[in-house]
Amino acid sequence: MDISTLYKCFTECSGVTTDSRNCPEGSMFIALKGETFNGNAFAAQALEKGCRYAVVDEEQYAGENPHILLVDNCLRTLQELANFHRRTLDTRIIGITGTNGKTTTKELIAAVLQKKYRILYTLGNLNNHIGVPLTLLRLTPDDELAVIEMGANHPGEIKTLSAIVEPDYGIITNVGKAHLEGFGSFEGVIKTKGELYEHLRYGGEHTIFIDRDNEHLNKISKGLTCITYGTEDEAELYVSGKAGICAPFLTFEWRHEDRRHKVSTHLIGSYNLKNALAAIAIGRFFNVSEEDISKALEEYIPHNNRSQLTPTADNNLIVDAYNANPTSMMAALENFRRMEVLHKMVILGDMKELGKSSHEEHQKIVSYIDECKFERVILVGEEFGQATSSYEHYQDARQLSEVLKKSKPKGFYILIKGSNSMKLAPLQELL
């Protein structure tokens, strides 16, 4: 079945699902495959549950049912359908990627733009080869702007996602040491994230929003129209800012065209300043008022274990346990070290997907902690266990949880940081 014919079927549907357990009435089910499942086998079930159409790529599951549509490859069809849909609408799209901060930045951009526009933005971190097309397929003619997050852990992935999204504008939050196992090197990270710039560079007259303080981004931004933000060379920047105290929430001042504004956020960490400045630059570019921008940033409450402050009966927890890499781990520790609070404790879990650099990067973190003089340090995981350290160490979160059940710390500010697979977030319930 060609994509235009399939698209006509899509327009009859209420939406798209790839999960046979979640079949909204009148939706289109697209059968994807994984290592342990074959969505084709659930096509008939999806129709029974309320889907209007089911798309399969194995003929044995198509049968004679006119509501089961046969294609060559369901994943590729999902992506092509999303791109086809994107092209039928006039929605202007901002593509966002980066090593750290892209999800928080996306959320801040959305909060700011919603003050003036009807927008669509990526929910959670649905930023891969499946999540991106599913997000695009949620676009409606009423959406004036969209903010689409794109993630990658291997070379070429941003190029593929950019071709699906065809963004009009782009932002790379930063480049750092993450997924080195997949990218091969830090240079591989820069090249892959830069694929967004490459798409914009050769796709017509397109604009990027760029942290002018970032030397790596500056080097690869030539030939693009740049809307700049940063903390240095204030006179040369479209938007500039300076962090105030973090005790523990970030406060900062920002400037645009010689007008200055002060903002008090619910964000933990001065490293979130650049994320906020990106949202400000984009907001002003799209003519959101300066007052509405500041209000949106002050109203935003972080969630999903990203830079959250969670008070408990006994402690104050700074939960940043969704993901971790050397760049974000160091930024979190540096910020926590500067935070003007008493009785600091850290619980750190392994940083994953670092390949051959893993031991070196974990040792660097331990060496930095030595300088910080935190009252208590707990390390969790095999990689931290191989580092030279005198700190408490546990093999996994389960082992640590048994200790915390018997002896709960009290009166601390506690930073919890680690890769999501380390499962540190549930420790909140014991602290």
C-alpha positions in Angstrom: 0.0 0.0 0.0 1.4 3.4 -1.0 1.8 6.1 1.7 -0.9 8.5 0.2 -3.5 5.7 0.3 -2.6 4.8 3.8 -2.7 8.5 4.8 -6.3 8.7 3.7 -7.1 5.9 6.1 -5.1 7.7 8.8 -7.4 10.8 8.3 -10.4 8.6 9.2 -8.8 7.7 12.6 -8.6 9.4 16.0 -4.9 8.8 16.3 -2.2 6.1 16.1 -1.1 3.5 18.6 1.6 0.8 18.6 0.5 -0.9 21.8 -2.3 -3.4 21.4 -3.0 -3.0 25.1 -3.9 0.7 24.5 -6.4 0.9 21.6 -8.4 4.2 21.7 -11.7 4.0 19.8 -11.3 4.7 16.2 -7.5 4.7 16.2 -4.9 3.1 13.8 -2.8 0.3 15.2 0.7 -0.1 13.6 2.3 -3.4 14.3 5.9 -3.0 15.4 8.4 -5.8 16.2 10.9 -6.1 19.0 13.3 -8.7 20.3 10.6 -10.4 22.3 7.3 -9.5 20.5 5.7 -9.3 17.1 2.9 -6.7 16.9 1.5 -8.4 13.8 0.1 -11.1 16.0 -2.1 -8.6 17.8 -3.6 -6.9 14.8 -7.0 -8.6 15.0 -7.1 -8.1 18.8 -6.4 -4.3 18.2 -9.5 -4.1 15.9 -11.6 -6.0 18.5 -10.5 -3.4 21.1 -11.7 -0.5 19.1 -9.1 0.4 16.4 -10.5 1.4 13.1 -7.5 0.0 11.1 -4.5 -2.3 11.8 -1.3 -2.0 9.8 0.8 -5.2 9.4 3.9 -6.2 7.4 3.4 -10.0 7.4 0.9 -11.3 4.9 -0.3 -14.2 7.1 -1.9 -11.7 9.5 -3.6 -9.6 6.8 -6.2 -12.1 5.7 -9.3 -10.7 3.9 -10.3 -8.1 6.5 -10.4 -4.7 4.7 -9.5 -3.0 8.0 -6.1 -4.8 8.1 -3.7 -3.0 5.8 -0.6 -4.7 4.5 2.7 -2.7 4.0 6.3 -3.7 3.4 7.7 -2.5 6.7 5.7 -1.2 9.6 8.4 0.9 11.3 9.4 2.5 8.0 5.7 3.1 7.2 5.2 4.8 10.6 8.1 7.1 9.9 6.9 7.9 6.3 3.4 8.5 7.5 4.6 10.9 10.1 6.6 12.8 7.5 3.7 12.9 5.1 1.5 14.2 7.8 4.0 16.9 8.8 4.1 18.1 5.2 0.4 18.5 4.9 0.4 21.1 7.8 1.7 24.6 8.1 3.0 24.1 11.7 6.4 25.6 12.2 8.6 23.0 14.0 11.6 23.5 16.3 13.8 20.5 16.5 15.8 20.0 19.7 18.7 17.7 20.5 21.8 17.7 22.8 23.7 15.6 25.3 22.2 17.1 28.4 19.2 19.2 29.2 17.2 18.7 26.1 14.1 17.4 27.8 14.1 20.2 30.4 14.8 22.8 27.7 12.0 21.4 25.6 9.7 21.7 28.6 10.7 25.3 29.3 10.4 26.2 25.6 6.9 24.7 25.6 5.9 26.6 28.8 7.1 29.9 27.3 5.5 29.4 23.8 2.2 28.3 25.3 1.7 31.9 26.6 1.0 33.0 23.1 0.5 30.0 20.8 -1.2 26.7 20.5 1.7 24.2 20.4 2.5 20.5 20.4 5.6 19.2 22.1 7.2 15.8 22.8 5.7 14.1 25.8 8.3 12.9 28.3 11.3 11.6 26.4 9.6 10.0 23.4 12.5 11.1 21.3 13.6 8.1 19.3 12.8 6.5 16.0 9.4 5.5 17.3 8.5 8.3 19.7 9.3 11.1 17.2 7.0 9.9 14.4 4.2 9.2 17.0 4.6 12.8 18.2 4.4 14.2 14.7 1.2 12.2 14.1 -0.4 14.1 17.0 -0.1 17.3 15.1 -3.4 19.0 14.2 -4.1 22.0 11.9 -4.7 24.1 15.0 -1.1 23.7 16.2 0.9 26.8 15.4 4.2 25.6 16.6 5.8 22.3 17.6 8.8 21.4 19.7 10.1 18.0 18.8 12.9 16.4 20.9 15.3 14.1 19.1 17.7 11.7 21.0 20.5 9.5 19.8 23.0 7.0 21.0 24.5 6.0 17.6 25.9 7.9 14.6 23.3 8.8 12.0 20.3 8.8 14.2 19.8 12.6 14.3 20.1 12.6 10.5 17.4 10.1 10.2 15.1 11.9 12.7 15.7 15.3 11.1 14.6 13.8 7.7 11.4 12.7 9.3 10.7 15.9 11.2 12.0 18.4 8.7 12.4 21.1 11.3 12.2 24.8 10.4 14.4 25.8 13.4 16.9 23.9 15.5 18.6 23.9 18.9 21.4 21.8 20.2 21.6 22.3 23.9 25.2 21.1 24.3 27.5 18.3 23.5 29.0 16.1 26.2 30.4 12.7 27.1 27.4 10.4 26.9 26.7 7.1 25.0 30.5 6.9 24.2 30.1 3.2 23.7 27.7 3.9 20.8 29.3 7.0 19.4 32.8 5.8 19.6 34.3 9.0 20.9 33.4 12.6 22.0 34.0 13.7 18.4 31.4 11.2 17.4 28.9 12.8 19.8 29.6 16.2 18.2 29.3 14.9 14.7 26.0 13.1 15.4 24.3 16.0 17.3 25.6 18.3 14.5 23.5 16.3 12.0 20.6 18.6 13.0 22.7 21.6 11.9 23.5 19.8 8.6 19.9 19.2 7.9 19.0 22.8 8.5 22.1 24.1 6.6 21.1 22.4 3.3 17.3 22.4 3.7 16.8 26.1 2.9 16.7 29.3 4.9 16.7 28.0 8.4 17.5 29.4 11.8 19.2 27.9 14.9 19.2 29.0 18.5 22.8 28.6 19.9 24.6 28.9 23.2 27.4 31.2 22.0 29.5 30.2 25.0 29.8 26.7 23.6 33.0 26.4 21.5 32.0 23.1 20.1 28.7 24.4 18.8 30.2 27.5 17.4 32.6 25.5 15.3 29.9 23.6 13.5 27.3 26.4 13.1 28.9 28.2 10.2 26.6 29.1 7.4 23.5 29.2 9.6 21.4 32.1 10.8 22.1 32.2 14.6 19.9 33.5 17.3 22.4 33.7 20.2 22.2 33.3 24.0 24.8 32.9 26.7 26.5 34.5 29.7 29.5 36.1 28.1 29.9 39.1 25.7 26.5 40.4 26.7 26.5 43.2 24.1 26.8 40.6 21.2 24.0 38.3 22.4 20.4 38.3 21.5 19.6 37.1 25.1 22.1 37.0 28.0 21.8 36.0 31.6 23.6 35.6 34.9 22.8 33.2 37.6 22.2 34.3 41.1 22.1 32.2 44.3 20.9 28.6 44.3 19.6 28.0 47.8 18.5 25.7 46.5 16.4 27.0 43.6 18.0 28.8 40.7 17.5 32.5 40.5 18.8 34.6 37.6 18.7 37.8 35.7 18.3 38.0 32.0 18.6 40.7 29.4 17.2 41.4 26.0 17.7 44.7 24.1 18.9 46.4 27.3 15.9 45.5 29.3 16.6 43.3 32.4 14.4 40.9 34.3 14.8 38.8 37.4 13.4 35.3 37.7 13.1 32.9 40.6 12.5 29.3 39.4 11.7 25.9 40.8 14.7 24.5 39.1 17.6 23.0 41.0 21.1 23.9 39.7 22.8 26.8 38.0 23.4 24.4 35.1 19.7 25.0 34.2 20.5 28.7 33.4 21.4 27.8 29.8 18.2 25.8 29.5 16.2 28.8 30.6 18.1 31.2 28.4 17.4 29.0 25.4 13.7 29.2 26.2 13.9 33.0 26.6 15.7 33.4 23.2 13.1 31.3 21.4 10.2 33.1 23.2 11.5 36.5 22.2 12.1 35.3 18.6 8.5 34.3 18.4 7.3 37.6 20.1 6.2 36.2 23.4 6.2 39.2 25.8 9.1 39.5 28.2 6.7 39.5 31.1 5.0 36.3 29.9 8.4 34.6 29.5 9.5 35.4 33.0 6.1 34.3 34.4 6.2 31.0 32.4 9.7 30.2 33.8 8.7 31.0 37.4 5.5 28.8 37.1 7.3 25.8 35.7 7.6 22.8 38.1 10.1 20.1 37.0 9.0 16.4 37.2 10.1 12.9 36.1 13.1 12.9 38.5 14.9 15.8 36.7 16.4 18.4 39.0 13.5 18.1 41.5 13.6 19.1 45.1 11.5 16.7 47.2 11.1 17.5 50.9 10.4 14.5 53.1 9.7 14.2 56.8 13.4 13.8 57.5 15.4 15.2 54.5 15.4 17.4 51.4 16.1 15.3 48.3 17.5 16.6 45.0 16.4 13.9 42.6 18.2 13.8 39.3 18.1 10.1 38.7 16.6 9.9 35.2 20.0 9.8 33.5 23.7 10.4 34.0 26.8 10.9 32.1 30.2 12.5 33.0 29.1 16.0 31.9 25.8 16.0 33.7 27.2 14.2 36.8 30.0 16.8 37.2 27.6 19.7 36.7 25.2 18.3 39.4 28.1 17.8 41.8 29.6 21.3 41.1 26.2 22.9 41.7 25.5 20.9 44.9 29.0 21.9 46.2 28.1 25.6 45.7 24.6 25.3 47.1 24.2 27.3 50.3 22.7 24.6 52.5 23.9 22.6 55.5 24.5 18.9 55.8 25.1 17.6 52.3 25.0 14.0 51.3 25.2 12.3 47.9 24.0 9.0 46.5 25.6 8.4 43.1 24.9 5.5 40.7 26.9 4.2 37.8 27.0 6.1 34.5 26.2 3.7 31.7 27.3 3.3 28.0 30.7 4.8 28.4 32.6 1.9 26.9 36.4 2.0 27.3 36.2 5.3 29.0 34.0 4.1 31.8 36.7 3.4 34.5 38.5 6.7 33.8 35.3 8.7 34.0 34.1 7.1 37.2 37.5 7.7 38.8 37.3 11.4 37.8 34.0 11.7 39.6 35.4 10.1 42.7 38.4 12.4 42.6 36.2 15.4 42.4 34.0 14.2 45.3 37.2 14.1 47.4 37.5 17.9 46.9 33.9 18.5 47.9 34.0 17.4 51.5 30.4 16.2 51.6 29.3 14.9 55.0 28.3 11.5 53.5 28.9 9.8 50.2 27.3 6.6 48.9 28.3 5.0 45.6 26.2 2.4 43.9 27.1 0.0 41.1 29.8 -2.1 39.6 31.7 0.7 37.9 32.0 2.9 41.0 33.0 -0.3 42.8 36.1 -0.6 40.6 37.2 3.0 41.3 39.7 3.8 44.0 37.6 5.1 46.8 37.1 5.1 50.6 33.4 5.8 50.4 30.5 3.6 51.2 29.7 1.4 48.3 26.8 -1.0 47.4 26.4 -3.2 44.4 23.0 -2.1 43.6 20.0 0.0 44.8 18.4 -3.1 46.4 21.4 -3.6 48.6 21.5 0.1 49.6 17.7 0.0 50.3 18.2 -2.7 52.9 20.8 -0.5 54.7 18.5 2.6 54.5 15.6 0.6 56.0 17.7 -0.1 59.1 19.3 3.3 59.4 17.7 6.3 57.8 19.8 9.5 57.5 18.1 12.6 58.9 18.6 16.4 58.5 20.4 16.2 55.1 20.1 17.7 51.7 20.7 14.6 49.6 21.6 14.6 45.9 20.5 11.4 44.1 22.1 11.1 40.7 22.7 8.1 38.4 21.7 6.4 35.1 18.0 5.4 35.0 18.9 1.7 34.8 20.5 2.0 38.3 16.9 2.4 39.7 17.9 5.0 42.3 14.6 7.0 42.1 12.6 4.6 44.3 15.1 5.2 47.2 13.2 8.5 47.7 10.5 6.5 49.6 13.1 5.4 52.2 14.6 8.9 52.8 
